Amino acid sequence: MAGIKIRFGQFNIRDLTMEKLLDPANPQALAAARIIKRFLPDVLSIDEMQAHPDAPLAFVENFLKKGEDPVDYPFFYIGQTNSGVPTGFSHPYDYKGYGRFRGQYGIACLSRPRIDFDGIRNLKDVSWGALPEGYCARVSCPRDYPLWSTSFLDLPIEAGYGTVVHSILVHPTVPLREYVNLRRNADQVRFLKSYIDGLAGTSPAGGPFVVIGDLNVDPDTGIGTNDITRGLLEDGNIIYRKTRRETFLEGGGVQDPPGDGPGLLKARLDYILPSSRHFSMGGPEVFAPEGTPWWPVARRASDHFFVYADCELI
């Protein structure tokens, strides 16, 4: 329904494990919670939360509902992930997705509007080899090796007045270290484009949707496959606006972050991409408060900065 306003948020919180979430004094989780409380997104995607069924509730109960300006997120979800799941195949296909332990890099959603849990889709098991013209279709990948290294979540959010917004949460692999990762990232981004274009079976392309995630690509710095990335960002079905500054700064997400010298990697990796036929958008904005008292909070929270966008259904 026209006029409904939704603030979407994206936050890759580095290695947000259950050990951290069960410790109400954990400085990194406390810092991340302070930032979330400041901006109060209605729908928040969190990357790198351990894919444990109790993880979102632990974050809400131990950090967001505690301390100054407590806030509640009554609806939350975390899906299974391919991170750290062994396959029995030889390298580089020995794990479904990179992870030092099973479930390391989950994708969670915290929402103030109700999530339609019965309508959630997790396409983490889509076969890479089944992707037309994909890398695995041209080489000898193991049969049914998954395209997604983490998850691909389509969560219907009940925005009000009978309107459902599909939140598509993704976290493609880092396209570095070896060629397979580069091609896998490219094919994940290409699949995402096909999904939002309605070319991959059941899709949300007929109604409002928003893509939220750390795509691990930056066409300006050459991180990722530039033509594939541009194909997504130039898709007429979404609104893309370049953020004013980078969303990733190497070295954060620890109790004592290093100084921000010129040698640290900076990149625009985090995106909020609402459907162009359904939304107007303000932003997106990056909370990178350099030179203010909030700077050590942002750096302690993660090596990614919090990103948000204010959207309105039209």
MARSE-94318 format. One record per residue: residue number from 0; residue in one letter; x negated, y, z negated of N, C-alpha, C in turn. Coordinates in steps of 0.001 Angstrom, whole numbers, plus 500000, padded with zeros to 6 digits. Each point is the difference from the previous one (the first is absolute). Layout:
PT|num|residuo|neast|nnorth|nup|caeast|canorth|caup|ceast|cnorth|cup
PT|NUM|A|X|Y|Z|X|Y|Z|X|Y|Z .
...
//
This chain:
PT|num|residuo|neast|nnorth|nup|caeast|canorth|caup|ceast|cnorth|cup
PT|0|M|499144|498803|500000|500856|501197|500000|499113|501241|500000 .
PT|1|A|500337|500956|500865|499183|501212|500113|499926|500724|498658 .
PT|2|G|498834|500531|499721|499801|500789|498794|499388|499249|498839 .
PT|3|I|499912|498674|500079|499364|499233|498938|498496|500259|500037 .
PT|4|K|499442|500382|498871|498575|500305|499908|499278|498887|499248 .
PT|5|I|498871|499592|500536|499219|498918|499391|498528|500404|500035 .
PT|6|R|499351|499913|498859|498541|500188|499951|499344|498621|500026 .
PT|7|F|499240|499747|501055|499262|498756|500130|498560|500219|499536 .
PT|8|G|499439|499001|499330|498632|500082|499527|499194|498789|500412 .
PT|9|Q|498715|500216|500218|499065|498924|500330|498783|500154|499093 .
PT|10|F|499649|498907|499303|498866|500065|499076|499276|498653|500030 .
PT|11|N|498824|499988|500575|499117|498841|499900|499217|500172|498706 .
PT|12|I|500347|499215|498990|499364|500100|498682|498996|498851|499895 .
PT|13|R|498773|500323|500059|498928|499024|500172|500040|498871|498968 .
PT|14|D|500113|498746|500499|499904|498801|499169|500845|500091|498729 .
PT|15|L|501286|500217|500170|500900|500138|498857|500426|498597|499546 .
PT|16|T|499157|499399|499174|500174|498612|499574|500928|499890|498799 .
PT|17|M|500444|498773|499714|500821|499764|498819|499227|500326|498727 .
PT|18|E|498718|499749|499986|499196|500339|498821|500118|501482|499680 .
PT|19|K|499954|500844|501019|500151|501441|499781|501430|500342|499599 .
PT|20|L|500957|499381|500647|501404|500348|499769|500488|499581|498616 .
PT|21|L|499372|498995|499419|500402|499553|498668|499273|500740|498882 .
PT|22|D|499130|500932|500363|499270|500812|499030|500520|501432|500057 .
PT|23|P|500907|500403|499092|500594|501339|500062|498990|501138|499875 .
PT|24|A|498759|499689|499628|498965|501025|499886|499071|500030|501218 .
PT|25|N|500290|499226|501027|499102|499958|501154|499912|501376|500653 .
PT|26|P|498810|500587|500080|499887|501381|500483|500384|500176|501465 .
PT|27|Q|499732|499003|500836|500348|500138|501408|501516|499994|500199 .
PT|28|A|500677|499037|499385|501454|499936|500128|500674|501214|499373 .
PT|29|L|499457|500496|498890|500540|501217|499388|499868|501187|500943 .
PT|30|A|498856|500115|500674|499788|501100|500939|500974|499909|501170 .
PT|31|A|500174|498792|500559|500936|499829|501104|501425|500348|499574 .
PT|32|A|500377|499591|498788|501348|500279|499508|500223|501501|499827 .
PT|33|R|498995|500726|499547|500136|501456|499849|500313|500662|501335 .
PT|34|I|499357|499531|501050|500223|500582|501322|501405|499669|500498 .
PT|35|I|500421|498752|499824|501343|499607|500436|501060|500807|499243 .
PT|36|K|499811|500176|498699|500945|500785|499206|500071|501448|500476 .
PT|37|R|498882|500527|500450|499980|501394|500448|500856|500194|501250 .
PT|38|F|499987|499031|500908|500659|500193|501292|501311|499233|500143 .
PT|39|L|500247|499017|499177|501274|499285|499918|500556|499596|501371 .
PT|40|P|499281|499191|500756|500594|499517|501247|501221|499136|499717 .
PT|41|D|500981|500071|500887|501180|499155|499856|499697|498560|500384 .
PT|42|V|499193|499836|501038|499583|498680|500469|498488|500021|500106 .
PT|43|L|499335|499105|499283|498542|500004|499920|499440|498657|500425 .
PT|44|S|499085|500025|500950|499242|498812|500381|498667|500024|499276 .
PT|45|I|499651|498885|499345|498718|499874|499314|499228|498852|500632 .
PT|46|D|498830|500301|500531|499112|498979|500545|498983|499576|498948 .
PT|47|E|499533|498778|500125|498970|499397|499159|500486|499686|498590 .
PT|48|M|501295|499912|499791|500521|499467|498741|499977|498477|500095 .
PT|49|Q|499520|499345|498964|499949|498546|500020|501395|499432|500214 .
PT|50|A|500095|499057|500928|501300|499442|500374|500472|498980|498966 .
PT|51|H|500261|500497|498813|500555|499208|498900|501428|500490|499781 .
PT|52|P|500956|499114|499788|501397|500447|499882|500240|500992|498874 .
PT|53|D|499136|500017|498981|500185|500921|498877|499243|501313|500165 .
PT|54|A|499237|500150|501066|499132|501168|500135|500760|501325|500090 .
PT|55|P|501017|500151|500868|500695|501291|500053|500649|500386|498678 .
PT|56|L|500639|499037|499337|500634|500297|498717|498967|500417|498968 .
PT|57|A|498842|499353|499995|498945|500369|499057|499541|501435|500232 .
PT|58|F|499888|500406|501253|499573|501374|500295|501062|500995|499542 .
PT|59|V|501263|499692|500257|501072|500899|499587|500079|500096|498479 .
PT|60|E|499997|498847|499321|500204|499986|498557|498793|500530|499229 .
PT|61|N|498790|499656|500436|498803|500342|499225|499420|501361|500338 .
PT|62|F|500400|500583|501143|499367|501248|500415|501006|501071|500411 .
PT|63|L|500943|499692|500879|500900|501040|500492|501050|500395|498966 .
PT|64|K|500428|499075|499167|501004|500313|498985|499374|500412|498671 .
PT|65|K|498688|500068|499952|499288|500358|498771|499311|501358|500175 .
PT|66|G|499610|500603|498885|499235|501237|500031|500856|501207|500338 .
PT|67|E|499349|501066|500466|500700|501231|500329|500855|499811|501259 .
PT|68|D|501161|500655|499993|500900|500010|501164|500286|498588|500520 .
PT|69|P|500512|499131|499152|500265|498626|500447|501010|499963|501141 .
PT|70|V|499813|499053|500885|500891|499840|501143|500273|498522|500193 .
PT|71|D|501211|499693|500443|500370|498607|500220|500211|499749|501486 .
PT|72|Y|499597|498825|500440|500336|499497|501325|500793|498721|499777 .
PT|73|P|501320|500088|500092|500823|498835|499649|499924|498858|501006 .
PT|74|F|499541|500289|501218|499927|498964|501027|498559|499869|500489 .
PT|75|F|499542|498767|500084|498619|499779|500432|499878|498610|500598 .
PT|76|Y|498963|499848|500821|499805|498728|500687|498534|499858|500365 .
PT|77|I|499499|498791|499899|498687|499680|500549|500115|498636|500677 .
PT|78|G|499563|499945|501233|500105|498758|500750|498725|499192|499932 .
PT|79|Q|500089|498757|500392|498797|499176|500102|499075|500568|501072 .
PT|80|T|498716|499738|499831|499002|500516|500929|499089|498869|500447 .
PT|81|N|499361|500185|501138|499030|499024|500503|498602|500202|499422 .
PT|82|S|499798|501044|499241|498669|500312|499472|499487|498883|499090 .
PT|83|G|498806|499516|500288|499348|499015|499153|500574|498608|500090 .
PT|84|V|500836|499721|500999|500610|498677|500146|499146|499165|500952 .
PT|85|P|499384|498907|499524|499133|499194|500877|500808|499218|501026 .
PT|86|T|499349|499708|501130|500664|499273|501085|499425|498608|500234 .
PT|87|G|498758|499769|499576|499327|498745|500316|499280|500029|501333 .
PT|88|F|500115|501123|500740|499293|500149|501262|498611|500600|499754 .
PT|89|S|499168|499996|501017|498668|500575|499891|500056|501517|500194 .
PT|90|H|498954|500676|499559|499894|501447|500143|500021|500380|501474 .
PT|91|P|500678|501080|500412|500604|501054|499183|501475|499785|499665 .
PT|92|Y|500481|498772|500149|501417|499722|499761|500207|499219|498709 .
PT|93|D|499028|500089|499081|500057|499192|498780|501011|500519|498979 .
PT|94|Y|500409|501261|500141|501034|500564|499134|501051|500683|500868 .
PT|95|K|501246|499924|499565|501056|500688|500739|499784|501507|500006 .
PT|96|G|499408|500498|498935|499663|501414|499900|498914|500171|498974 .
PT|97|Y|499178|501022|500176|498898|500206|499068|500531|500254|498587 .
PT|98|G|499340|499392|499022|500325|500232|498602|499074|499189|499124 .
PT|99|R|499516|500600|498934|499119|499282|499073|500777|498987|499166 .
PT|100|F|501337|500164|499956|500849|499025|499333|501362|500039|500685 .
PT|101|R|500748|498957|499832|501318|499893|500640|500912|501131|499521 .
PT|102|G|500567|500726|500934|500949|501057|499668|499374|501340|499679 .
PT|103|Q|498716|500187|500323|499334|501228|499564|500637|501254|500589 .
PT|104|Y|500305|500014|501272|500443|501227|500670|501481|499922|500369 .
PT|105|G|500841|500106|498996|501426|500005|500253|500512|501380|500362 .
PT|106|I|501220|500036|500530|500689|501253|500298|501264|500036|499146 .
PT|107|A|500132|501057|499212|501164|500147|499131|500828|501195|500426 .
PT|108|C|501276|499948|499678|500891|501138|500207|500668|500329|498676 .
PT|109|L|499932|501265|499617|500776|500514|498875|501035|500954|500582 .
PT|110|S|501247|499862|499566|501062|500801|500610|500992|500473|498956 .
PT|111|R|500410|501245|500146|501083|500518|499176|501357|499633|500603 .
PT|112|P|500184|500109|501328|501219|499421|500580|499928|498473|499969 .
PT|113|R|501156|499375|500085|500071|498549|499919|499373|499344|501225 .
PT|114|I|499252|498922|499759|499473|499153|501058|501004|498878|500259 .
PT|115|D|500300|499743|501279|500833|498855|500357|499097|498768|500034 .
PT|116|F|499886|499314|498884|499053|498900|499880|500353|498839|500936 .
PT|117|D|501271|499827|500289|500393|498905|500884|499558|500244|501443 .
PT|118|G|499757|501257|500345|499633|500322|501372|498511|500135|500245 .
PT|119|I|499163|499754|498979|498552|500167|500149|499434|498951|500954 .
PT|120|R|499083|500437|500848|499278|499088|500886|498505|500168|499739 .
PT|121|N|499293|498884|499886|498540|499990|499915|499485|499155|501164 .
PT|122|L|499384|500653|500958|499554|499313|501210|498524|499619|499929 .
PT|123|K|499506|499713|498799|498595|499664|499836|499600|498718|500721 .
PT|124|D|500956|499130|500316|499685|498714|500615|500131|500001|501521 .
PT|125|V|500242|501180|500589|500029|500069|501464|498663|499503|500547 .
PT|126|S|500053|499106|500977|498777|499423|500565|499283|501009|500881 .
PT|127|W|498716|500158|499778|499198|500889|500839|499969|499477|501439 .
PT|128|G|499899|498702|500143|499935|499412|501323|501276|500172|500805 .
PT|129|A|501124|500244|499320|501266|500184|500698|500184|501411|500528 .
PT|130|L|499107|500923|499636|500111|501379|500463|499564|500089|501459 .
PT|131|P|500889|500362|500917|499618|500071|501415|498815|500938|500217 .
PT|132|E|499024|499537|500731|498798|500774|500341|499137|500312|498779 .
PT|133|G|500263|499356|498871|499186|500211|498821|498671|499265|500094 .
PT|134|Y|499102|500351|499112|498659|499419|500004|500045|498485|499852 .
PT|135|C|500813|499501|499067|500046|498561|499736|500632|499214|501137 .
PT|136|A|500759|500664|500845|500564|499315|501158|498946|499758|501077 .
PT|137|R|498865|500687|499884|498958|499908|501026|498790|499194|499552 .
PT|138|V|499902|499726|498696|498864|499249|499479|500515|498834|499172 .
PT|139|S|499088|499230|499457|500395|498770|499292|500230|500251|498514 .
PT|140|C|500985|500847|499685|500392|500165|498598|500723|498741|499529 .
PT|141|P|499928|499686|498705|500775|498865|499482|501488|500206|500226 .
PT|142|R|500679|498913|500244|501433|500063|500236|500718|500610|498792 .
PT|143|D|500882|500936|500260|500839|500654|498981|499202|500847|499014 .
PT|144|Y|498763|500356|500329|499274|500941|499153|500770|501323|499989 .
PT|145|P|500256|500600|498822|500911|501144|499945|499392|501278|500574 .
PT|146|L|500864|500796|500596|499580|501318|500484|499657|500918|498835 .
PT|147|W|500813|499937|498940|499858|500972|498913|499054|499495|498923 .
PT|148|S|499037|500835|499640|499030|499669|498960|500554|500272|498608 .
PT|149|T|501036|500826|499910|500674|500261|498720|501476|499631|500165 .
PT|150|S|500854|501004|500152|501435|499779|500171|500535|500948|501062 .
PT|151|F|501189|499717|500455|500779|500918|500826|501392|500004|499413 .
PT|152|L|500355|501066|499309|501254|500050|499260|500978|500963|500654 .
PT|153|D|501220|499549|500161|501103|500846|500451|501026|499984|498880 .
PT|154|L|500079|501121|499268|500881|500096|498836|501145|500964|500306 .
PT|155|P|501239|499526|500017|501134|500910|500166|500249|500776|498696 .
PT|156|I|500002|501325|500115|500239|500879|498862|501373|500635|500169 .
PT|157|E|500853|499882|498990|501337|500576|500058|499917|501467|499588 .
PT|158|A|499916|500867|501018|499727|501412|499758|501224|500782|499542 .
PT|159|G|501162|499420|500096|501228|500666|499579|500986|500159|501137 .
PT|160|Y|501299|500068|499656|501080|500198|500972|499975|498932|501089 .
PT|161|G|499621|498788|499625|499979|498898|500942|498821|499981|500948 .
PT|162|T|499039|500891|499802|498833|500083|500879|498885|499104|499485 .
PT|163|V|499461|499175|500870|498883|499126|499672|498769|500464|500787 .
PT|164|V|498908|500208|499294|498730|500367|500630|499042|498827|499845 .
PT|165|H|499475|499501|501104|499051|498901|499948|498605|500559|499737 .
PT|166|S|499426|499641|498869|498623|500385|499667|499077|498866|500435 .
PT|167|I|499168|500281|500979|499100|498998|500551|498618|500254|499400 .
PT|168|L|499571|499090|499120|498778|500172|499231|498932|499068|500554 .
PT|169|V|498858|500563|500364|498940|499221|500631|498640|500434|499468 .
PT|170|H|499039|499088|500093|498613|500290|499634|499095|499131|500867 .
PT|171|P|499778|500405|501258|499146|499218|500899|498575|499851|499476 .
PT|172|T|499297|499022|500558|498648|499700|499551|499024|501119|500357 .
PT|173|V|498891|500062|499290|498939|500970|500301|499323|499585|501301 .
PT|174|P|499963|500862|501016|499455|499604|501313|498484|500128|500066 .
PT|175|L|499320|499526|498981|498547|500121|499898|499392|498631|499721 .
PT|176|R|498706|499954|499982|499180|498843|499615|499865|498959|501102 .
PT|177|E|501092|499629|500673|499870|499026|501069|501113|500203|501020 .
PT|178|Y|499759|499511|501213|500895|500276|501121|501404|499470|499757 .
PT|179|V|500128|498852|499349|501331|499447|499753|500845|500979|499200 .
PT|180|N|499413|500671|499011|500750|500976|499212|500473|501163|500859 .
PT|181|L|499161|500448|500922|500371|501102|500885|501201|499608|500855 .
PT|182|R|499957|498799|500586|501099|499574|500854|501252|499699|499179 .
PT|183|R|499818|499488|498798|501169|499705|499166|500706|501287|499602 .
PT|184|N|499245|501014|499604|500601|501290|499683|500753|500549|501205 .
PT|185|A|499374|499928|501167|500638|500532|501207|501309|499270|500293 .
PT|186|D|499992|498678|499863|501214|499236|500284|501070|500218|498935 .
PT|187|Q|499589|500237|498750|500970|500320|498958|500683|501336|500296 .
PT|188|V|499216|500994|500411|500567|501304|500336|500883|499887|501244 .
PT|189|R|499599|499185|500944|500798|499813|501209|501323|499302|499677 .
PT|190|F|499947|499006|499103|501231|499330|499569|500924|500997|499304 .
PT|191|L|499438|500859|499155|500797|501009|499311|500725|500890|501007 .
PT|192|K|499294|500433|501024|500633|500817|501035|501129|499236|500676 .
PT|193|S|499769|498733|500318|501044|499195|500628|501206|499848|499077 .
PT|194|Y|499722|499850|498720|501089|499822|499038|500890|501227|499963 .
PT|195|I|499393|501179|499894|500813|501211|499910|500650|500323|501334 .
PT|196|D|499465|499506|501076|500642|500194|501302|501097|498985|500263 .
PT|197|G|500195|499076|499092|501073|499039|500148|499679|498876|500955 .
PT|198|L|498681|499702|500196|499596|498989|500970|499531|498710|499340 .
PT|199|A|500159|499897|498673|499499|498814|499297|501114|499339|499211 .
PT|200|G|501093|499678|500656|501116|499388|499304|500798|501026|499222 .
PT|201|T|500573|499579|498881|500799|500900|499170|499134|501126|499489 .
PT|202|S|500432|501236|500204|499196|501150|499591|500906|501125|499526 .
PT|203|P|499432|500985|499318|500803|501112|499513|500106|501147|500992 .
PT|204|A|499605|499799|501252|499898|501111|500941|501344|500673|500255 .
PT|205|G|501123|499290|499764|501292|500606|500252|500461|500947|498908 .
PT|206|G|499347|499991|498849|500392|500852|498892|498788|500687|499399 .
PT|207|P|500197|500767|498928|498881|500732|499404|498929|499055|499456 .
PT|208|F|498753|500347|500217|498903|499230|499441|498823|500923|499744 .
PT|209|V|499078|499515|499193|498754|500716|499758|498892|498976|499832 .
PT|210|V|498884|500240|500658|498803|499179|499840|499114|500667|498951 .
PT|211|I|499603|499241|498994|499149|500533|498937|498846|499029|499781 .
PT|212|G|498785|500508|499961|498895|499107|499690|498633|500574|500288 .
PT|213|D|499016|499251|499570|498598|500243|500324|499705|499157|501233 .
PT|214|L|499957|500638|501167|499787|499271|501245|498536|499665|500244 .
PT|215|N|499112|500558|499172|498557|499769|500155|499498|500399|501383 .
PT|216|V|500635|501007|500594|499544|500522|501282|500006|501526|499962 .
PT|217|D|499055|500588|500688|499899|501447|500144|499499|500284|501408 .
PT|218|P|500900|500383|500908|499568|500196|501386|498980|501104|500163 .
PT|219|D|499943|500929|499050|499053|501108|500122|498566|499597|499680 .
PT|220|T|499837|498982|499159|498648|499592|499613|499584|498686|500644 .
PT|221|G|500886|499409|500792|499656|498755|500658|500144|498776|499136 .
PT|222|I|500679|500124|498849|500272|498833|499164|501249|499327|500546 .
PT|223|G|499838|498808|500547|501093|499312|500653|499862|500080|501510 .
PT|224|T|500968|499428|500700|500013|500014|501462|500820|501196|500447 .
PT|225|N|499322|501016|500514|500634|501304|500198|501219|499961|500897 .
PT|226|D|499946|499251|501105|501141|500008|500909|501222|499342|499366 .
PT|227|I|499783|498944|499205|501120|499342|499317|500585|500931|498945 .
PT|228|T|499133|500655|499237|500467|500928|498966|500778|501151|500608 .
PT|229|R|499455|500580|501061|500702|501106|500650|501339|499539|500569 .
PT|230|G|500056|498756|500501|501259|499480|500513|501091|499994|498940 .
PT|231|L|499626|499692|498755|500966|500049|498908|500348|501438|499644 .
PT|232|L|498981|500835|499778|500240|501348|499495|500691|500887|501025 .
PT|233|E|499880|499682|501278|500657|500783|501051|501344|499417|500404 .
PT|234|D|500440|498946|499313|501285|499379|500294|501120|500998|499714 .
PT|235|G|500882|500173|500964|501076|500972|499840|501034|499622|498962 .
PT|236|N|499957|498775|499488|500976|499572|498993|499634|500441|498590 .
PT|237|I|498819|500569|499814|499584|500428|498665|499553|501460|500028 .
PT|238|I|499953|500588|498812|499413|501329|499815|498600|499807|499439 .
PT|239|Y|499001|500497|500708|498624|499958|499492|499447|501407|499958 .
PT|240|R|499515|500381|498836|499272|501255|499847|498696|499708|499274 .
PT|241|K|498936|500515|500528|498684|499799|499409|499918|500710|498652 .
PT|242|T|499502|499311|498983|499845|500628|498692|498885|501050|500038 .
PT|243|R|500105|500975|499100|499027|501095|499994|498601|499538|499642 .
PT|244|R|499907|498922|499256|498692|499497|499620|500026|498481|499925 .
PT|245|E|498843|499426|499734|499872|498547|499948|500804|499434|498827 .
PT|246|T|500441|498760|500151|500730|499332|498926|499125|499008|499246 .
PT|247|F|498793|499750|500491|499079|499057|499373|498658|500685|499776 .
PT|248|L|499456|499825|498805|498661|500489|499682|499297|498923|499195 .
PT|249|E|498984|499452|500577|499293|498868|499411|499551|500290|498563 .
PT|250|G|500074|498983|499150|499426|500089|498662|500977|500183|498871 .
PT|251|G|501254|500331|500278|500974|500203|498931|500590|498687|499507 .
PT|252|G|500910|500132|499034|500662|498826|499464|499228|499289|498916 .
PT|253|V|499083|500698|499356|499233|499456|498883|500025|501029|498877 .
PT|254|Q|499628|499570|498796|500116|500891|498845|499106|501225|500137 .
PT|255|D|498823|499814|500565|499074|501119|500193|499623|500090|501472 .
PT|256|P|500836|500663|500830|499715|500084|501435|498700|500746|500254 .
PT|257|P|499310|499659|501090|498759|500688|500330|500273|501414|500504 .
PT|258|G|498933|500810|500079|500125|501308|500622|500367|499864|501464 .
PT|259|D|500648|500996|500533|500470|499936|501380|498976|500636|500926 .
PT|260|G|498948|499264|500275|498943|500497|500866|500343|499848|501462 .
PT|261|P|499169|500539|500880|500294|499976|501439|499946|498604|500605 .
PT|262|G|499404|499031|499290|499880|498673|500573|501222|499116|499807 .
PT|263|L|500997|500465|499253|501174|499175|499733|500936|499992|501206 .
PT|264|L|500507|498828|500316|500906|499834|501135|501343|500665|499701 .
PT|265|K|500481|500806|500956|501313|500624|499915|500799|499592|501233 .
PT|266|A|501295|499770|499829|500823|499607|501147|501474|500220|499688 .
PT|267|R|500797|500163|501055|501456|500046|499890|500518|498599|500269 .
PT|268|L|500367|499286|498947|500405|498604|500127|501454|499754|499613 .
PT|269|D|500599|500918|499240|501331|499782|499429|501049|500796|500770 .
PT|270|Y|501144|499358|500261|500994|500578|500895|501414|499841|499450 .
PT|271|I|500832|501007|500268|501446|499935|499793|500623|500427|501314 .
PT|272|L|500736|499075|500640|500477|500198|501372|501503|499721|500061 .
PT|273|P|500838|501021|499790|501457|499789|500058|500509|499944|501438 .
PT|274|S|501163|499387|500180|500592|499899|501331|500443|501378|500482 .
PT|275|S|499633|500324|501226|500208|501349|500520|501465|500295|500301 .
PT|276|R|500804|498976|500275|501408|500230|500334|500866|500207|498756 .
PT|277|H|499425|499771|498829|500822|500013|498791|499528|500994|498947 .
PT|278|F|498750|500430|500067|499437|500818|498933|499394|501297|500532 .
PT|279|S|500046|501021|499155|499052|501105|500083|499005|499797|498869 .
PT|280|M|498792|500535|500155|498967|499718|499003|499220|501260|499658 .
PT|281|G|499772|500191|498714|499064|500995|499516|498730|499306|499563 .
PT|282|G|498867|500471|500472|498727|499355|499681|499580|499071|501112 .
PT|283|P|499252|498954|499681|499653|499479|498665|498925|500826|499308 .
PT|284|E|499986|499896|498683|499032|500714|499172|499090|498990|499299 .
PT|285|V|498751|500396|499832|498996|499171|499331|499615|500686|498695 .
PT|286|F|500109|499285|498883|499621|500578|498707|498512|499755|499773 .
PT|287|A|499201|500943|500476|498546|499957|499829|499579|501319|499361 .
PT|288|P|500201|500121|498678|499903|501296|499311|498576|500405|499635 .
PT|289|E|499136|500021|500965|498593|500333|499755|499889|501388|499386 .
PT|290|G|499144|500122|498990|499790|501286|499352|501017|500339|498921 .
PT|291|T|500845|499034|499626|500993|500215|498950|499818|498940|498924 .
PT|292|P|500648|500172|498829|499913|498969|498957|500577|498657|500425 .
PT|293|W|500803|499979|501054|500581|498747|500476|499015|499174|500825 .
PT|294|W|498880|500604|500412|499075|499276|500880|499458|498720|499361 .
PT|295|P|499484|500019|498765|499537|498738|499410|501124|498990|499810 .
PT|296|V|501233|500465|499821|501133|499080|499886|500213|499277|501323 .
PT|297|A|499994|500764|501097|500196|499405|501324|498879|499036|500353 .
PT|298|R|498768|500349|499638|498860|499145|500334|499964|498753|499118 .
PT|299|R|500456|500119|498762|500036|498826|499127|501111|499045|500435 .
PT|300|A|501073|500535|500556|501139|499167|500370|499659|499053|501140 .
PT|301|S|499277|500493|501021|499758|499155|501156|498982|500628|500936 .
PT|302|D|499558|499197|500973|499199|500547|501092|500895|500540|501116 .
PT|303|H|501312|499853|499848|500976|500629|500892|500739|501076|499213 .
PT|304|F|500423|501042|500680|500821|501030|499391|501480|499681|500205 .
PT|305|F|500806|500473|499082|501447|499849|500116|500509|500845|501162 .
PT|306|V|500888|499398|500818|500581|500681|501163|501522|499958|499862 .
PT|307|Y|500649|501111|500305|501452|500009|499929|500579|500838|501146 .
PT|308|A|501262|499748|500304|500706|500750|501037|501455|500151|499588 .
PT|309|D|500513|501213|500124|501412|500275|499705|500791|499903|501302 .
PT|310|C|500936|499060|500026|500761|499720|501212|501498|500213|499740 .
PT|311|E|500697|500385|501050|501449|500205|499909|500671|499344|501192 .
PT|312|L|501048|499236|499719|500770|499373|501068|500769|501061|500782 .
PT|313|I|499985|499881|501323|500629|501014|500846|501178|499386|500756 .
//
